[in-house]
Amino acid sequence: MSPKLGTLDELPQDYRDAMAAAGVAPLWPMMRNVLPHVLPQPVTKPGYWNYDALRPLLHRAGELTPVEKAERRVLVLSDPGRGVGAMQATSTIYLGLQLLLPGETAPAHVHTPSAVRIMVEGQGAYTVVDGERLPMEEGDLVLTPGGEWHDHGHEGSGPVVWLDALDLPIFVYLEGSYAEEGPLQSQRNRPDASQVEYLSAGLRPARKPGAGTRRYPMMRYPWTRTEAALRQMAAHGGDPVAELDYVNPETGDDILPALGFTAMMLPEGAAEAPPLRSSSAAFHVVKGRGCTLIDGERIDWGPKDSFTAPVFADIRHEAAEESFLVRIHDRPLQEKLGYYEERAR
C-alpha cells in the first residue's frame, strides 16, 4: 500500500501563491487524478439513445433549419458523464444522428477527423468521396476518412437518417481539428469499389509489380453482405454469437486509423459477456431487441437504438430476439499506442 499523498491544503499559502505566480503547480496532490491505481477512473458514463424518441426531434430539425444553414443537420449524442452538449459519446468517439430531406445536398468539405456513416433509415441517399458515389442502404457502413473530400445527397422520397461516428474528440484534444469547404464533386460514372474491385472476400484486383493502392480502397461496406457473412459464421463457427471486424481489403487493417468497427450477431436467447476491455465502445442496433448490463446498469434496446460503455466496463448482452449490432471502439488507436488490453472477469 503506497503512502497517502500530500494535499494542496497542507502547503502554506505563501508557497502556493509563489507557485501560482511562477506558473507551476505541485504534482503530488493531483497525481492520483491522472494516474489512478489499478484501473482508470473514466468520466464517461453508460449512455443510451432511443431512436423512436429522437426521430421526431430530427424531423422537426428538418422543419426548423434548412440544410444550407446547418451544413450538416445533426443531433449530437452526448455522454451523460459530460453532460448535454458534450461533443463526445465516449472519451474518443463522437456520435451524431444526421438528417437529409428529399432533394437536399449537404455541401462538400474535407476535414482532419475521420468518419463512418451507418445508415439508419430511408432510401435514396448517397455519399460522394473523392468522386466515388456510394449508395447508402440501411445498415451500410460508408467511410469518409480524414483528408478525403465528401458530400451527401438525397434522391429519394422520404427523410433519410444515418449515424455519424467520428474520432473528432481526439483531434479536438490534439488541437488538430479543422475543415475546408469546396464545390460539389464530379461523380465517376461507375459503381463503387465494393461492387467492382472488392465484390468477394479474398479477391482483389491483380496489379503489376510496384503498383500502389489507395489508402482507403473500399469506402462502402454493404450490410446485406455483412449480415450474410455473420449468419454463416453463426451456423458454422462453433460460437452462436458471431463477430466480424470491418477491415481494409488490401491490408487487413482496421478501416480507420483510430476507430474500429465490429459487426455482431446474437441469436434469440443468446448471451455474451466479453472480457473487460481497455477500449471504450458505442453500440448501434441494426435490428433486433435485447438488453445489456453495463457496470450493473440495465439498458433495454431495440432497432436503430444506440448505447455506449466506458473503458474496462463490465458488459453483458442478452438478445430477446435475433439481433445484429455494430460495435464502434477505439482499439486501433490503443494498439498503435501500445497499451490495449483485455482482462478476464
C-alpha angles and dihedrals in degrees: 000000000000118000119263110267122238121258131228090246090063091065119085116257095239090056092049090049091050092051091049091051090050092049096243136115135195115259100208099072090052101036098098090050092062099026107035116179123259099351137021118260102225125207088207116100127195108277133198131190119188109212095208089058094047098043096078090048090052092049091049089051086059090054095046103040125038114217090245089066095043103039084200115026100212139153109212119225103222125204109248089223091061099035137239111319095034110136090219133083088184130358092279106018127080118196129188138163111230125201128202123180127212112288094012126129124200105216124251119264141151127216142177098244118078123232142195122199118210109197111232109172142359141030134258102043124129140177125214115211118183089336095311113122112219119194114219116219125172111287095013119137113221120188127217100176122198112278094024120115113235142170135176133225139179125212097166132099104247138040118290126208131189136176116244116211115186139168086226096131090061093054092045090052090049090047087235100115118118141131139207127207127221145161123291112279128249108247124228113240097236140075119276122270094262088066097041119024098021105033094129131037114250094026128098135163116284113242140191116255111282095017110139132214135221116271088239104030096170119044101174129055108192114220094218090065093043093053092047090052092048091052091052090049092050092048097047109014098085093237117084091210105073126197130184127183120223106235143175104267092219100048107017089233123134112282094248131032097239107020131055130200127208127185116216134195120195116184119220110288094012122137130198129191108182122196119271104275129201089220123088117230145202122200126206118194110221090182140333137058134258145113136263129204112212113186087332095311112122120222119187109202138186140177116327094004123133132208138172141214130200126231117297090009119167101237131185123176124198122185117214088187136003104303139187123198138172116221116207114198144162098232093119091059093046092049090052089051090049101238110092111132143169124209127201116241 
